[in-house]
Structures are given as C-alpha cells and as structure tokens.
Amino acid sequence: MSSIGIVGGGLLGMQLAAKLTRQGHQVTILEAAPRSGGLAAPAQIGPYTWDRFYHVVLQSDAYLRELLHELGLTPKLQWRPTGTGFYVDGRLLSLSSTIDFLTFPALGLWDKARLAATILYASRVKDWARLETILAGDWLRRWSGRRAWERLWLPLLRAKLGENALVASAAFIWAIIARMYGARRTGMKRETFGYVDGGYATILRRLDEHLAGLGVKCEYGVRVGEVRNVNGRAIVTTTAGAREFDNVILTIPCTRIAETCPQLTDAERSRLRAVRYQGIVCATLLLEQPLADYYITNIADPAVPFTAVIEMTALVDRARFDGNALVYLPKYLTQQESFWQKTDAEIEEAFLRGLEGMYPRFRREQVKVFQVSRVREMLAVTTLDYSATLLPPTTTSVERLFIINSAQIAAGTLNVNETLGLANRKACEIEPLLFSTRAETPARVGAA
C-alpha cells in the first residue's frame, strides 16, 4: 500500500481516487477550487443550482452509466428525445429528423448523400489512429465534397475550434461523429439524451459521499505551487504547507504541469507546452420563455458572436426552474483571441444582440439571469500525429511523479464518459508502478 496525492479534484481525479483506493492505496485529493467537480461542478443560477457548463448523458455512455448505477442514481436518470436546429444564411432550420435532413436547403441532394456517407463511414471506423495523419479539412473535403465542407463542416469546426480548425486532425471530427451517432435511435433516427434529476450537483454530492466512505481524503481550496522528488519522496508544496506522499498523480492541464514540476526535463516540458488547448467563454441565461424547441442549435453564421445555442430546458423539465428556460451560449476560443479581454458586460451586450438577430420574438426583458463563465484550458486539440508527438506519457523522468489528464484522450473528444474511461484504464495501468519504498524506478509506460 502506498500514499498517493492526486492534484486536481475534477471527475478524473475523483474516479482515479475511487479506483486506487479499492486497490488498497491511501489517496488524498488536492483541489484549488472550493469544491469537487472541475468542469462538471454546479453553479448558482439565480435561485437555482444547475451545471456551470452544459452536459448530457448518451445511451452509449457506458462508463458514465456504470458510475451512476454504482452511486444508486440510475432511477434519477431521465431520457427524452430532443431536436437539433441549424442556423445558416439568417434562417433557423430544423435538422431533427431524416425528413429535415432531406429538405435541408443549404445542401443539394448529392451533397447530402455524401454527407450521410461520411457520417456512416466515420461511425464504423475502428482504426482511428491513421486519422491522426490527416487534417480534418482534407478528410472531410474528400468524403463530403467541397460544398458540404464550406457550408457545413468548416463553420462547425470553426465554431468549436476557432483557427485550430485548420490544424486539427481527422481523429478529432471522427470522435465527435462516433459519439453523437451513438445518440441516434431507430425510426426517424432522433437523438435521445439523458440527464440526472438535479444535474451534476446530484451526481457530485453522491460521489463525494462515496469517496468519503472509501476513506479518500479531499482537501479543497488548496493550490499546488510545486511538485518535486526529494530523497525519494514526492513533496507537494501548497498554499496550506508542504505535503509528502509516496506517489503523486497530476490531472491538471499540461501547461500547468510544466510550470509545477521543475525537475522535468526540458524535452518533457517542451512537449507539455506544445499541446494546443481550446478555451471557452460560456454565458448562462435564465429566460421567461424558451427560444425554440431544439436542445442544440448549431450556428454556421460568423456574424453570430456565440457558437451554439443550448436550450437545456428542451431536455430538462421547465418545472425544475419554475417554468423558466435555461439556456447556454458557448463561444470556444483559441488562447490568442482578443475575446478573452472582454468584460462580462461587453459579452452580455454582444450575445443579447446575437439572440435578437436569430429570434425575432426574443426580448431582453425576458432575461432574468445572465452570467459568464470562463475556462482557458478546456480541451486539448488533437493535431496531426498527436499521439506520437504530443500526447503526454503517463510516467515521467521524475521518480514517483505520474501524469493522467484529459490531454491523454486521443481516441475521443472531451466529455464525462471519456474522462471516466480514461480514469478506469489508467488506474489499472499504473497500479504495478506505485510503490511506497525507495525501490528501483519502474519502467516507463506510454500514454496510450
């Protein structure tokens, strides 16, 4: 048995803690935020508590559904068919059914046939690694054609990645297609999404209790400044003082690992710093009335200042919010964009003007709450040859120091299910490498 310090108390760190504790280790989570959850943490939205960022459960989310079952939350899991909108050429269109797709005016019949073939093919690809050698744009143009690329794929990729859309590999778009295809069902092939009653506040409360029952120690409001190996022990310097462990696992973003671990080699730190992260600025609105009937409206119009409209109450019963509508307006950003410098007031003005342009019946007087959340390093973009050149190895040159973070999700896109799957795999992978004495340093393992 060894003592393990996990830096980062998001769902990745929490799931790792549960798995490693069951293996017989003593685990302590060190988290800078005042509570657990990371990107899944809840927020206060007026008088209501719900997710800070938007989340859904898919039928294909096996790891997440397993966790919900383990926590006794399956009875609280609600399923509902949802609709999809598409805003293009100043028009709000439905893409919720096969008929909607066939009559979609932005593409011709041949374009639609090639687009459908692209999605079907991507959903059946198993050897995803070879897609890392192809740019997403080249792959999509080849399969879907120039018009579908220019009218559909490029606006959607830019909405998600900004200028990183031009350097992302085909593995990135494959991961998105493969996951969302799993939400489709028989008949009209409508999407079916799920949520837990109470949102992630319910899940995290139960998970906190579960970890406490296992004996995991969770320390919040503790910011880690540095991690070093001193005389064969892992020493973590924090705002609450120095802590000593047999092993330390870092689940934080790569750039922060490079800053936190001065004993890493120059090559290791260069590789970590080279990972491209996408950030998000997300507005959360509480409205008196819904905007439309769609859970998600994808936007292919560069004049709109946000990149999608997520109407959570198209999925969640509005009665939970006393009849009000809960809406998220995300804008995904590269690290260099000037939008990061905008104030909340400037973002509110721009986003409300965007809503007025999209929805003629929308009035600012309907807005009861408008609040903004920002995360600079949300998603690691899988660029060309990502696994071979940038994906962080689990073990490092520093004895007793391990890396397990979301940048190691190469065969998927960042979501809760992929995060839990990563935690499960890595807990098994590193278990033979954990030790409590000054034994010989174990052989390094890869990150895949």
N, C-alpha and C positions, 0 to 999 in steps of 0.2 A: 504494500500500500504506500502511496506517495501523497504528498500535499501538492495541490495544483491551484495556481492562481489564474483565473480567466479574466482578461482585460476586455471588457465590453459586455453589457447586460442586455443586449437585444435578444431576439428569439434564437439566434445562432448560439450565443453564449449560454443561454438558459438550457437549450436542448443538449448541448455538449455537457453541461454540468450534470444534468439528469443521467445521461448515459455513462459518464465516467464515474459518478458516484455509485451506480449499480455495479460497476466493475471493481468497487472496493476502495476507491480513492477518496481523499478528503478534499473537497472543492470549495473555493471561495471565489465569488464573482465580484469584481471591482468595476463600478459603473459611475461615470461622471455625472449623469443625469440624476434627478431626484427620485426616479422610479425605473422599473424594468420596462422592456419592450422595444426600445430603439425606434425604428421606423414604424413599428406596429403600435406604438404607445397611443393611448387615447388623448383627447383634448376636451376642454370645456368649450362648448359651442352655445353661447347664451346660457340658458338654464339646463342644457342637455349635455350629456357625456357621450361622445362617439369617437371614431377613429380620427387621428390627426390627418392621415392620408387615406385615400380610398383603397379598400380591399374587398375581394370577393373570394368565395370558395368555388372551385370547379369540381364536377363529378370525377374528373381524372386526378384530383389532388390526393393521391394515396397517402403520402406522408402526413399531410395536414389532417386528413380524416382519421388516420390512425391515432394521432395525438388527441384529437377531440374525443375519440372513443375512450382512450386511456384516462382522460380527465373527466369522463362521465358527461360530456357535453353534446353527444350525438342527438339526444332528444331536443336540444335547443337549436339544432341546425335546420334552417328553413330554406326551401328551394322554390324558385319562381322563374318561369320563362321571362326573358327580357327582350327588349327591342334595341336595335342599333340604328343610329342616324348617321348621315354623312352630309357635311356642309361644303358645297362646291359651287362656284360660279354664282355666289349670292343666293343660293337656294338650299333649303333644308330638306333632304330626301331621306326616305326610309331604305335601309338595307337589312331588314329583319327576316326576310323570307326568300325562298327561291324565286317567287314572282317578282319581288322587289329587285332582285339581282338581274333578272332577265329584262326588266323595263328600265334599269338604271341608265339615265340619258348621257352620262359623262363618257361612256364607252360604247363602241359598236359591238355587234354580235360576235365577230371574230375575236375582238379584244377580250370579251367576256369568256369566251371559250378557252382562250389561252390563260387567262387569269385563273379560271377554275382548275385548269390542268396544273398550273403552278402550285396552287394550294393543295390539291390532291397529291401531287408528287412529293411536296415537302412533308406532308403528313405521314408519308410512308418511308422517308429516308431514315436509315439506321446508321449508316456510316457518316455521321455528321462531321468527323474530323477533316475530311477532304474539303468541306465547305469553308474551312478556315483559310484555304489558299486562294479563295476567290472573293473579290469585292462584292458586296451585296448588290450594288448597282449593276455590275456586269452580269451577275447571275439572274437578276430579275428582268433585265432587258432581254437576255437570251430566252428566258422561258415565257415571259408575259408580253413581250413586244414593246416597242418604243412608246406607243400611245398610253398603254397601261402604266408604264414606268413614269412618264411625265405627268399624267393626270391623277394617278392614284398612289403608286408606291413612293415616289420621290417626296411628295408633300407629306405623306405619313411618316416616312423616315426622318425628314427634317423636323417634323413636329416632335418626334421622340428624341432625336439626337442632335439637332442643330447642324452645324457644319461637320460634326463627327459622322453624319450620314454618309459622307463621301469616303470615309476611311474604314467603316465597319465592314466586317467580313460577312459572307452569306450565312455563316453559322448563326449570326445574331437574328436575322429575319426568320431563318428556319426555326429557331427556338420559339419565337413568338407564334408563328403559324402552327407549329406542332401542339403548343399548349392550348391555343384558342380553338383549334379544330376539335380538341377533346371535349369542348363545351357544347358542341353540336349534337343534336339527337335526331331520331328518326322523323318521319313525316315531312314537315316543312323545314326541317333542319334548324329549328330555332335554338338560340342559346339558352341554356339553363344555368343560372348562377345561384349560389347559396350564400348565406350569412348566418352567423350565430346571434341569437337574440341578445341584444346588449352590446354587440360589436366586440372588438378586441379587448375592451375593458373587462368583459366577462371572461374571456379566454385567459388573459394575463392574471387576473385575480385568482383563478383556479390553478394556474401554473405556478404562481408564487407560493400558494399553499402546498402544492405538490412538492416543490423543491424544498420547502421548509421541512416537510415530513420526511424527506430523504436525508436531511441533515446538511444540505447545501447552505453555506453562509453567503448572504448577499449584502454587500456594502454599497450604498448609493450616495451620490454627492461626493465621490472620491475620484479626483482627477489624477491620472497617472502621468508623471513627468518623465520618468526614465526607467528602463529595464536593463539590468546588467547581470553577468555571471561573475560572482565574487567568491573565490576559493571554492568553486564547485557548487555554489548555491545560487538560485535565481533571486535577485534582490530587486524589488519594485519600489521605487520612490514615488510617493503620492502626497497629495495635499494634507493627508492625515498622518504622515510619517512613513518610514521605510517598513516594508513587509518582506518576509523571507519565505520562499517556497522551494520545494524540490523541483518543480517544473512550472513554467508559465506559458500560457497559450494566448496569443494576441488575435482578437477577432475584429479589430478596428481597421479602417481603410489603409491601403498600402502606403500612402504618403505620410500618414501619421506614424506608421511603424518605422519608416525610415528616419523620422525625427526622434523617435522614442528610444531606439536601440543603437547607441553609438558604437557598439562593438561589432556590428555587422560589417562585412567587407564593403569596399567601395562598389564592387560589382553588384552585390546584393542590393545596396541602397539605390544604385542607378536603375536596376530592374524594377524595383518597387515604385520609384518616382516616375517611371516611364508609362505606368498604367494610366490610361485615359479615363477620367471619371466624368460622368454626366451628373449635373445637379438638377434641383427642382425648386421652383417657386410655386406654391400652391395656395390658391385662395379658397376659403371655405365660406359658403353663403347659406344663410337660413332665410328662405323666401316664404311669403304668404301663399304663393301659388307656384305649381310646377311650371317649368319652361316648355317641356314637351313630354312625350310618352317613352322616350328612349333612356336606357341606362347609360349608354355611352354614345356620344355624337363625335365622330372623328371629323377633323377640320382640315380641309385641303385648300385653304384660302390664306395666303401670307398676310393679308390685311388684318386678320383677327389676331389680337395680342396674346391669346392663350392657345393651347394646342389641342384641347379637347374639352367637352362638357360631360361631366359625370353626374348624373342625377341619381343619387343614392336612394332616394325615396321612390324611384321607379322599381327598386328591388325591395327595399325595407318599407314596411307598412308606415304610412304617414302618421298613423295614430301615435306612434312612439314619440313623435315630435309635435303632438297636439295639433295635427293637421297641417303643419308647415312642411315645406320642401327643403331637403338638404342637398346642396349642390357643391361639387368641387370643380375648380377651374385650374388645371395644372399648366405650367409652362416649363418645359425641360430646357436646360441651358448648358452650354459648354462653360469651362472655367473662365474663359476670356471675355464673355459677353458683358456689355455695359449695363444690361438689365439688372444685374446684381446690385448696382448702386441706387436703384430706385427706392424711394420711401414707400411705406405702406399706403400712404395717401395717394401717391402717384400711381401705384399699381391699382388701387381701387378705382380711380378715375378712368384709367385705360381699360380695365376689364369691364366696367359697367357700360362704357361706350361700346365695347365689343358686343355685349349682350343686347344692347339696344339695336345694333345693326343686324343681329341674327334673328331676334324675336320681336316682331312688331308690337306684340301685346305686352311686352315686358316694360315695367315702370320702376324707376329707382325707389319709389315709395314702398314697393313690395319687399325691399331688403330690410330684414330685421337684424341680421348679423353679417358682418364682413370682416374676416380676419385672415392674416397671411402667415404661412409657414415657409421656412427656407431650409434646405439641406444642400450643402455644396458638393459632397461626395456621396451620391446616392447609388450610382450604377457604374460598374466597370464595363467599358465598351470593348467588345471582343473584336479587335482589329486583326489584320492579316497575320497568320502564323502565331496567333495569340498564345496557344498552349505551349509552343516550343520556345517562344522568346520572352513572354511577359508574365504568364500565369505563375503566381508565387509558389515555390516549393513549400511543403509542409514543415520540413526540418530546415534548420539554418546552421551557419557556421558557429553560432554561439551555443555551447552546450546547455541543454535544458530549456531552450527557447524554441517555441513552435509557432507557426502561423496557420491559422484556419480562419479565412474570411471570405466574404462573398465574391471577391475577385477570382476565387477558385471555381466559380460556377462557369464552366466553359461550354457545357452541353445543355445550356438552358438560359432563360432570362431571369432576372432577379424577381422573385416572388416568395411568399412564405413557404409554399410547398418545396421549392428548390432549396431554400435555406435549411429547412428541416432535414431534407435528404442529404445535404452536404454534411450536416452535423452527425447524422447517423453513420455515414461512411467514414468520416474522419475519426470518430471516436473509436471505431474498430481498428482503423489503420494505425493510429499512434499508440494504442494500448500497450503493445510489446516494447515501445520505445520509452515509456515512462519509467522512471527509477527514483529511488529515494536515497541511494548511496552514491559515492563517487566512483561508480562503475565505469567501465570503458564506454566512451561515447558510442551510441548505436549508429549503424549505417544510415546515411541519409535516404529519405524516400522522396519520390516525386510528388507533384501536386495533383496529378490527375487521379 
